[in-house]
């Protein structure tokens, strides 16, 4: 007998449902998020289970790892591709779990990528760096606002981040409470900068750029941090059948719904990897600054449209080039990109 399992995963419990090829329900139970409990319930069906579907929620790591380590075939369901019927009058955890199992049985389950367990902590550490950079930027912007309003001058982010020389205290030291505000902001910025550097050193010591990704460093504007970000967020490039699939995953293609040649709305423009979207946006800005061909392309596009469209077009072009650099394990070739 072939059985199919679906698990509707929540923060503190999971609903396990098991059905057969005739859609007959063999098991339905809400279980605590405890590995031993879930494994014990699955054990009696082990020999008949074709696969187990786990929805890609925020906390899927632990459950997928436990199931795979114990020899089960696991499928990670992509929530964006398994929308329920809007006409349903009732839907609950039990329905959702059996729905996942049914999609697997029918062979129409939209699956997500199960990122390799050994690389996941490094990728998440690099994501934490990005989080800290955003926090530091918000503090810098706030401090620049304080200085501009009260001193009538402007300090660049580079000057604010300097450690050997404090440019802030001389400007605010005679203004009472503002001096404390500036000092606290400066301490927080310096502390975050120190932690950002610690993460960078740790990741650089932990990760070596793999051969398929070494060509990224030959692209003007893509340094070691962006190379590692693209490598760790992309994973196995072979999971993208075409360059368009990779560009879409990086959020570098427009979204539109059409029918009979008429526009019927837009899809989810945020569907994809936001970290790759950021990486290629940053890379495009550096690319424009340090490469004459990229700058000429940007200027031509900007003259016909506007700077935002030009920036997006350059990021998309760079994203497509990156796909072939990684897939074919070659270096950057400006003649192919701008011919």
C-alpha positions, 0 to 999 in steps of 0.5 A: 500500500502506498501512503502519502503524508502531509504535515501542517507545521506551526510554531508549537505543534504540527498536524500530521495527516496520512492518506492512500492513493484512493484518498482514504484517510489512515491517520490524523492527529495534532502533535507537539513539535517534538522530534521523538513524538513525530517519529514514533507516530510515523514509524508504523507507516514507514514501509508504506510511506512514499513521501512526507510533505512539509510546508515551507514555513518560517521554522521548517529547518528542524523538522525537515532535518529530523525526517531526512536524517531518519531516512524519510523522503521529504518534500518541501511545499512552496506556499506560493504555489499551493493556494487553496480554493477560494470557494471553500466554506471551511478550512483548518489544519486537518484539511491543509495537511490532507491537501498537502498529501493529496497534492503529492499523490497527484504529482502536482505539488509545487516544491521548494528547494531544501537548502543543504544542511551543512551550508545553512548556518553560514548562509544565515550568518551572512544574512545576519550581517545584512541585518546589522548593516541595515540597523547601522544605516538607520542609526547613521541616518538618524544621527545625520538628521540630528546634526543637520537640524542642529548644526547646519552641516552634514557628515558623511556616513564614512566620517561617522563610522570612523573609529580613530577620529570622532567627528560628532562630539565636537559638533554637539558637545556644547548642546547638552542633551544632544551631546548624549544623543550623539554619543550614544548613537556613535557607540551603537554604530561603532559596536555594530560595525565591530560585530559586522567585521567579526561576521565577515572574518568568520564567514571568510574563514569558513567559506571558500568560493567554490569553483563555479562561483570564482568567475564572479570576482572577475565582474567589476563591482562584485567583491568577496562579500557579494560573491559569497552572498550570491554563492550561498543564496543561489546554491546549486545553479542546476536547479534553475532550468533556464536563465529566466528562472534564475532572474525571476528567483532574483526578483529581476523580472517584471510581473504581469498577468494577461489574457487574450492580449489584455492585462489582467493584473499583476502577480507577486513581485516579491516572490523570490529571494530578497537577498539575491535581489539586494545583492544584484542591486548593490552589484549593479550600482558598483558595476556602473561606477567602475565599468565604462560599458556598464556606465554607458548602458546605464546612461543610454537607458536613463536618458530614454526612461529614468534612473530607476528603470536604468538601474533595474535594467542593468541589474537584470543584465548583470543577473543574466550574465552571472547565471552563465558565469556560474553555470559554465564556470567562465570569467566575465566577458564584456563583449558578450554582455554588451555586444 
